[in-house]
């Protein structure tokens, strides 16, 4: 059976949603970042990077969202991961996922929430956070422009839409004015209506209201 290591509300929720969309039998192990569980020897034996998600399979362990999503798409071919069977659709979904997971998450959100990753000198932390806030404001305008009446990466639901919902919750927690992004808001409202998304959110002990 598959086993997912996750932290509630983190980017691992994207993979958690994909597992529920696939109706894949799996266990889930919570990693408490506040308690430093990601740095314990037991977890570092699972993922030496000390990050989530990590997915343990019968063949071995996979880390990094994009790698796990590709595995789930190949194994289950379900919504919530990456399209298969159409090279262009796959490429467009990966294009969107690369921007969301790399530019928006690993650079901008990381700088806002964890400036110490970029320098140990605390005198620079506020400047890093201010720059991240400006970058995210620009990214959110772009994301809102990309949202329409359907899904981000084409005519079917993908992990890109899950990412958009996760980021919406983070932006809400960071006190961004989300009324400025009505199309993004509309997309997230469609995402959280999906039964698999509801199940994954509940499994992590989160509330739908945090995504609205």
N, C-alpha and C positions, 0 to 999 in steps of 0.2 A: 504494500500500500504506500502511496505517496505520503510524504510528511513535509509540511510547510513550516518554516520558521519565520515568524513575522513579529512586527511591533505594531500595536493598534494605531491605525490612522496613518501609518508611514506609507512610503511608496509600495511596500509589500502588499498593501490592500489591492493594488492593481492585479497582482498575481492571484491573490485570494479570490477576487471576483472571477477571474478567468477559470479557476478550478470549479467554482460553483456554477458558472455558465456551462462548463463541460459536464457537469454532474459527475465529476471524477471523485471516486472514493479517496478520501485523504484524511490524515490527521493534521492538527495544527498546534504548534508549540509557540507560546508567547514569549518574546524576549523583552524584558523590561530595560529600556535604555536608561531611564532615570536611575535605576539601581546598578547600572554598569554591567548588566548581564552579557552584553555583547563583547565584553573584554575578558570574560572568564575562560579558563583553559578548556572547559567543556564545549563552549560555543565556538571558540577559535579552532577547535578540532573539526567542527562542521564547516565553518567559513573563516579561513585565516584572515580575511579582510575585516572581520568584525562588523559586518553590515547585514541588513536584510534586504530582500528575501534570500532564503536558501531553500532549495527543494531537494529532498532526499528521495531518490528513486531506487529501483532494484539494481540499476546499472551503476549508480554512483550519485554524487551530489552535484547539483547545478546551482550556480550563483549568478546574480545580475538579472534584473527584470527582463531585459530584451532576450537574453539567452533562454530563460525559463519560458517566456511566452512563445518563442519559436518552437521549443520542445512540445509544449501543450498543443500548439496548432498542428504540428506534424502527427502527434499521437491521437488527438481527439477531433481536430478540425472543427472546433466549436467557436461560436461568437465569444467575444471578450478577450481574444488573443490576437492573432494576425491572420488575415485571409490567406487561403491556399487555393491553388488551381487557376490563378490568373496572375501572371507575372507583374502586370502593371498595378493591380490592386494591392499586391503584396508590397511592391516598392513604395507606393503612396502611403500605406500604413506605416512602413518602416521609416519613411521620411518624417512623418509626423511624430512618431515615437522617439526618433533620434533627437529631434528638436526639444520635445517635452522633457525627456529624461536627461539630456545633456545640457543644453543651453538654459532652459528654464529651471530645472531642478538642481543639477549638480553644480551649476555656477551661481545663479541668482538666489534661489531659495537657500542654498547652503550658506552663502555669504550673509544673508539676512539672519538666519537662525543660529549659525555656528561660525562666526567670524574668526574664532581661534583656529579653525582649520587652515586659514590663510596666513596668519601670523600670530606668534605668541606675544607680540608686543601689544598690550592692551590699549595703549594710546592711539592705535590705529583702528580699533574695533568699531567705534562709532562711525568713522568715515567709511569703512567697508560696508556697514549696515545701511548707511545713507545711500551709497552708490548702488547697493543691491535693491533698495526700495525704488530708486529711480528706474533701474533696469526692469524690475518686475512690472512697474506701471506701464512701461513701453510694451513689454511682452503681453500683458493683459489686453491692451488695445489690439494687438495683432491677433491674439487668440479670439477675442470677441469678433473681429472681422472674419475669422475663419469659420466661425459657427454659423450654421444656417438652420433650416427646419428639420434636417436629418441628422447625420452623424459626421464626425470630423474628417474621417479618411475615406469618404465615399458613401455608398448606399447601404452599408451594413455596419452594425455595431462592432467596434474593435477595442483593444486595450487603450487606444488613444483617448477614447471617450471616458474610460475609467480614470485615466490620468487627469483629465480635465476636472472630474469630480473631486478627486483627491486634492488637487491644487486649489479648488474653490474653497474647500474646508480650511486649508492652510491660510489662504488669503483672508478668509473671514476671521480666523483666530488672530491674524496680524493686523486687523482693524483697517483693511483696505475698504474703500467705498465701492461695494459691489453693485450698487445701483447704476454705476457708470457702464456696466457691461451686461446689457439686457439679453443679448444673444447667447453669451456664455451661460448666464443664469438659466435661460430656457433649455439649453443643452443639458445642464446638470439636473434640471427637474425631470427631464426624460430619462436620464441615466438612473436616477434613484427610484423610478417607478418599476424598474426591471426586478422580477422576483429574485434572481440570482444575486443582484446587487444588495437587495434588502437582506438576504440571508448572510452574505459576507459581512455587511456592516454590523448586523446583530451579533454574529459570531465573535467579532472583535470588541464587543461591548460599547459600540458607538451608537449614536442616535441620528436618525434621518434628519432631524432638525438642524444638525450641525452642517448639513450640506445645502441649506436653504437660506 
